[in-house]
Amino acid sequence: MTDSEREPADNRNPGTPEPVPPPFNPPGGQGNPTPGANPVFFGPAVAGPTADSPRDPRIGPGYQPPYPPPPTGSGKTGLIVAGVVGLVVVLGIGVAIGISIGGDGDSDSTARQGAGPGTYSINGITNACDLVDPTPLTKWSATPRDAPNHQETPPSAYDSGGLKCDVGYTSSTGDEFPMNRARLSVEAEFTDGTAPPFYDHWKHSDTVTAEPGSVSGEVTGIGGQGYWHFEVTGNLVAEMAYVVCVQDGNVSVRVKIALTREKGSPAVGRDELDSIARPQVRRALDGLREK
């Protein structure tokens, strides 16, 4: 075999170190360590000199392999800060979830309390006077003056419907005050869609254009809104009128107690009339509420 047919000789100098292989790329990392893991340096293994191999010139007295240095004080502080921030974030998420759940519970609780207005209907009402109890009037006049008068108007294309009841009592000729009379009237008017409630008309009529000397006030605890109105007219015979009117949902209800009182008759105060009128309003609303 000639010299030309021999394999080419290694032209490297015997004292030249081996070439450093490229860094190892771990699977799925492009050579970067997994986020959050401790950094690992992948580099060539450096062995000490042997009798058969030259000494690596990088290795000298006091040389240490290129392992990652221990964390310094600033590095520890960074890790602690990062941990605290992470804990705050986790706690914040938990608090936000708790608030969200608590808010929903509060909304459900409000809904269960029935804060919204009711829905009312004339359906099933054949006699409006069934919605009231005129018995308390007999304390002033015990004799029925006439048969109760009632009217029911079912809803139509031109009217949302309504009803009315009138009950009257008088005194017999043998009574001490034979001219004393008592009357109770109850009215209910329904509203559809966005039309203004009939309550607005009654309130204007009762309170805005009222007789001089009359008094009015707000009614709370019944329906969505309400008012009361009290007036006294006349000289020889006092004509007293007390009104409680309430609007709730799609219905407006107005109860009026009218008294005729002779001079010398026992006084009747507004509170006494109110204690009769308010229960009549509640009774009417209960009777008209859709079941």
C-alpha positions as CSV (number, residue, x, y, z in Angstrom):
1,M,0.0,0.0,0.0
2,T,1.4,3.3,-1.0
3,D,1.5,6.4,1.1
4,S,-1.2,8.0,-1.0
5,E,-3.6,5.1,-0.3
6,R,-3.2,5.4,3.4
7,E,-5.8,7.2,5.5
8,P,-4.9,10.9,6.0
9,A,-3.0,11.5,9.1
10,D,-4.5,13.5,12.0
11,N,-3.0,16.9,11.4
12,R,-4.0,18.2,14.8
13,N,-1.3,19.1,17.2
14,P,-0.9,16.6,19.9
15,G,-1.3,19.3,22.5
16,T,-4.5,20.7,21.1
17,P,-7.5,20.0,23.3
18,E,-10.5,18.1,21.9
19,P,-13.2,20.3,20.3
20,V,-16.0,21.2,22.7
21,P,-19.3,19.6,21.6
22,P,-22.4,21.8,21.3
23,P,-24.6,22.2,24.4
24,F,-27.1,19.5,24.9
25,N,-30.7,20.5,24.1
26,P,-33.2,18.7,26.4
27,P,-36.4,17.5,24.8
28,G,-39.0,20.2,24.2
29,G,-36.8,23.0,25.5
30,Q,-34.8,24.6,22.7
31,G,-31.9,24.3,25.1
32,N,-33.6,26.1,27.9
33,P,-34.6,24.5,31.2
34,T,-38.2,24.1,32.2
35,P,-39.6,27.3,33.7
36,G,-39.6,27.2,37.4
37,A,-36.9,24.5,37.6
38,N,-33.4,25.0,38.9
39,P,-31.1,25.9,36.0
40,V,-28.8,23.1,34.8
41,F,-25.8,23.8,32.7
42,F,-25.1,21.2,30.1
43,G,-21.5,21.5,29.0
44,P,-18.6,19.2,28.2
45,A,-17.4,16.9,30.9
46,V,-13.9,17.9,31.9
47,A,-11.7,15.1,33.1
48,G,-8.4,15.4,34.8
49,P,-5.2,14.6,32.9
50,T,-4.1,10.9,32.5
51,A,-0.9,9.4,31.5
52,D,-2.3,8.7,28.0
53,S,-3.8,12.1,27.3
54,P,-2.5,15.6,27.5
55,R,-3.5,17.9,30.3
56,D,-6.5,20.2,29.4
57,P,-5.1,23.7,29.5
58,R,-8.3,25.0,31.1
59,I,-7.6,23.0,34.2
60,G,-5.3,24.8,36.6
61,P,-4.7,25.0,40.2
62,G,-7.9,25.6,42.1
63,Y,-10.1,24.9,39.1
64,Q,-13.7,23.8,39.7
65,P,-16.2,22.4,37.2
66,P,-18.7,25.0,35.9
67,Y,-21.5,24.1,38.2
68,P,-24.0,26.8,39.1
69,P,-22.8,29.0,41.9
70,P,-24.7,28.9,45.2
71,P,-27.4,31.6,45.5
72,T,-26.3,34.9,47.0
73,G,-28.2,37.0,49.5
74,S,-29.9,38.9,46.7
75,G,-31.0,35.7,45.0
76,K,-32.6,34.5,48.2
77,T,-34.4,37.8,48.6
78,G,-35.7,37.5,45.1
79,L,-37.0,34.0,45.7
80,I,-38.7,35.1,48.9
81,V,-40.3,38.1,47.2
82,A,-41.5,35.9,44.4
83,G,-43.0,33.4,46.8
84,V,-44.8,36.2,48.7
85,V,-46.1,37.7,45.5
86,G,-47.4,34.3,44.4
87,L,-49.1,33.7,47.8
88,V,-50.8,37.1,47.6
89,V,-52.0,36.4,44.1
90,V,-53.5,33.0,45.2
91,L,-55.2,34.6,48.2
92,G,-56.5,37.4,46.0
93,I,-58.1,34.9,43.7
94,G,-59.7,33.1,46.6
95,V,-61.1,36.4,48.0
96,A,-62.4,37.4,44.6
97,I,-64.2,34.0,44.2
98,G,-65.6,34.3,47.7
99,I,-66.9,37.8,47.0
100,S,-68.5,36.6,43.7
101,I,-70.2,33.8,45.4
102,G,-71.3,36.0,48.3
103,G,-72.7,38.6,45.9
104,D,-74.8,36.0,44.1
105,G,-76.2,34.8,47.5
106,D,-77.1,38.4,48.4
107,S,-78.9,38.8,45.1
108,D,-80.8,35.6,45.6
109,S,-81.7,36.6,49.1
110,T,-83.1,39.9,47.9
111,A,-85.1,38.2,45.2
112,R,-86.6,35.7,47.7
113,Q,-87.7,38.6,49.9
114,G,-90.1,39.7,47.2
115,A,-88.8,43.2,46.7
116,G,-90.5,43.6,43.4
117,P,-94.2,44.7,42.9
118,G,-97.0,42.1,42.7
119,T,-99.2,41.2,39.7
120,Y,-102.9,41.7,40.1
121,S,-106.0,40.7,38.1
122,I,-109.8,41.1,38.2
123,N,-110.1,37.4,37.1
124,G,-112.4,35.5,39.4
125,I,-113.9,38.6,41.0
126,T,-117.7,38.6,40.5
127,N,-118.6,41.0,43.4
128,A,-116.2,43.8,44.3
129,C,-117.8,44.1,47.8
130,D,-116.4,40.6,48.6
131,L,-113.0,42.4,48.9
132,V,-114.0,44.6,51.8
133,D,-115.4,44.3,55.3
134,P,-117.7,47.2,56.2
135,T,-118.5,45.8,59.7
136,P,-116.3,48.5,61.5
137,L,-118.7,51.2,60.2
138,T,-121.5,50.0,62.5
139,K,-119.8,51.5,65.5
140,W,-121.1,54.9,64.2
141,S,-124.2,53.9,62.3
142,A,-125.7,50.4,62.6
143,T,-128.5,50.4,60.0
144,P,-127.7,49.5,56.4
145,R,-128.8,52.5,54.3
146,D,-129.2,50.5,51.0
147,A,-127.9,47.4,49.4
148,P,-124.2,47.3,48.7
149,N,-123.5,48.7,45.2
150,H,-120.7,47.0,43.2
151,Q,-119.4,47.2,39.7
152,E,-116.8,45.1,37.8
153,T,-115.3,46.1,34.5
154,P,-113.2,43.3,32.8
155,P,-110.3,44.4,30.7
156,S,-110.9,45.1,27.0
157,A,-109.2,46.6,24.1
158,Y,-110.0,50.1,25.4
159,D,-109.8,49.6,29.2
160,S,-107.5,47.7,31.5
161,G,-110.3,46.9,33.8
162,G,-111.4,47.9,37.3
163,L,-114.0,47.5,40.0
164,K,-115.8,49.5,42.7
165,C,-117.9,48.8,45.8
166,D,-120.0,51.2,47.9
167,V,-121.5,50.3,51.3
168,G,-123.5,52.7,53.4
169,Y,-125.0,52.8,56.9
170,T,-127.3,55.3,58.7
171,S,-128.8,55.8,62.1
172,S,-132.4,55.0,63.0
173,T,-134.8,57.8,64.0
174,G,-134.7,56.7,67.6
175,D,-131.0,57.1,67.9
176,E,-129.5,60.1,69.7
177,F,-127.9,61.3,66.5
178,P,-130.3,60.1,63.7
179,M,-128.4,62.1,61.0
180,N,-125.2,60.3,61.5
181,R,-124.1,58.3,58.5
182,A,-121.1,56.2,57.5
183,R,-120.0,55.0,54.0
184,L,-117.2,52.9,52.8
185,S,-116.1,52.9,49.1
186,V,-113.3,50.8,47.5
187,E,-112.0,51.3,44.0
188,A,-109.4,49.4,42.0
189,E,-108.0,50.3,38.6
190,F,-105.6,48.2,36.6
191,T,-102.9,49.4,34.2
192,D,-101.2,47.7,31.3
193,G,-97.8,48.3,29.8
194,T,-96.1,51.6,30.5
195,A,-99.3,53.6,31.0
196,P,-99.2,55.8,34.2
197,P,-101.1,54.3,37.1
198,F,-104.5,55.6,38.1
199,Y,-102.9,56.3,41.5
200,D,-101.5,59.5,40.0
201,H,-104.9,60.8,39.1
202,W,-106.3,60.1,42.5
203,K,-103.4,61.6,44.3
204,H,-103.7,64.8,42.3
205,S,-107.5,65.0,42.9
206,D,-107.2,64.3,46.7
207,T,-104.1,66.2,47.7
208,V,-103.4,68.9,45.1
209,T,-106.9,70.2,44.6
210,A,-108.0,69.5,48.2
211,E,-110.2,71.6,50.4
212,P,-108.4,74.2,52.6
213,G,-107.5,72.9,56.0
214,S,-107.1,69.3,54.8
215,V,-104.0,67.3,55.6
216,S,-102.2,64.5,53.7
217,G,-99.2,62.2,54.3
218,E,-97.3,59.2,52.9
219,V,-98.3,55.6,53.4
220,T,-95.5,53.1,53.8
221,G,-95.5,49.4,54.3
222,I,-98.2,48.7,51.8
223,G,-97.5,48.3,48.1
224,G,-95.0,50.3,46.2
225,Q,-96.3,53.8,47.1
226,G,-99.2,55.3,48.9
227,Y,-100.7,58.4,50.6
228,W,-103.4,59.2,53.1
229,H,-105.7,62.3,53.0
230,F,-108.0,63.7,55.7
231,E,-110.5,66.6,55.5
232,V,-113.5,67.9,57.4
233,T,-116.1,70.3,56.0
234,G,-119.4,71.8,57.2
235,N,-120.7,73.6,60.2
236,L,-123.9,72.3,61.7
237,V,-123.1,68.9,60.3
238,A,-119.5,67.8,59.9
239,E,-118.6,65.9,56.8
240,M,-115.5,63.9,57.4
241,A,-113.5,62.0,54.7
242,Y,-110.5,59.8,55.1
243,V,-108.7,58.3,52.1
244,V,-105.9,55.7,51.9
245,C,-104.6,55.0,48.4
246,V,-101.9,52.6,47.3
247,Q,-100.3,51.6,44.0
248,D,-98.5,48.3,43.7
249,G,-97.5,46.6,40.4
250,N,-100.3,46.9,37.9
251,V,-103.1,48.0,40.2
252,S,-104.1,51.1,42.2
253,V,-106.5,50.7,45.1
254,R,-108.3,53.6,46.9
255,V,-110.3,53.2,50.1
256,K,-112.5,56.1,51.3
257,I,-114.4,56.4,54.6
258,A,-117.0,59.1,54.7
259,L,-118.7,60.1,57.9
260,T,-121.5,62.6,58.6
261,R,-121.5,63.8,62.2
262,E,-124.0,65.9,64.1
263,K,-122.8,68.4,66.6
264,G,-122.3,66.8,70.0
265,S,-121.4,63.4,68.5
266,P,-118.4,61.7,69.9
267,A,-115.2,62.9,68.2
268,V,-113.6,60.7,65.6
269,G,-109.9,61.1,65.0
270,R,-107.8,60.4,62.0
271,D,-105.9,57.6,63.6
272,E,-109.2,55.8,64.3
273,L,-110.2,56.1,60.7
274,D,-106.7,55.0,59.5
275,S,-106.9,51.8,61.6
276,I,-110.0,50.8,59.5
277,A,-108.9,52.0,56.1
278,R,-105.5,50.4,55.9
279,P,-106.7,46.9,56.5
280,Q,-109.3,47.4,53.8
281,V,-106.5,48.2,51.3
282,R,-104.5,45.2,52.3
283,R,-107.6,43.0,52.0
284,A,-108.3,44.3,48.5
285,L,-104.8,43.7,47.4
286,D,-104.8,40.2,48.7
287,G,-108.0,39.5,46.9
288,L,-106.8,40.8,43.6
289,R,-103.3,39.3,43.7
290,E,-102.8,36.6,41.1
291,K,-102.3,33.2,42.7
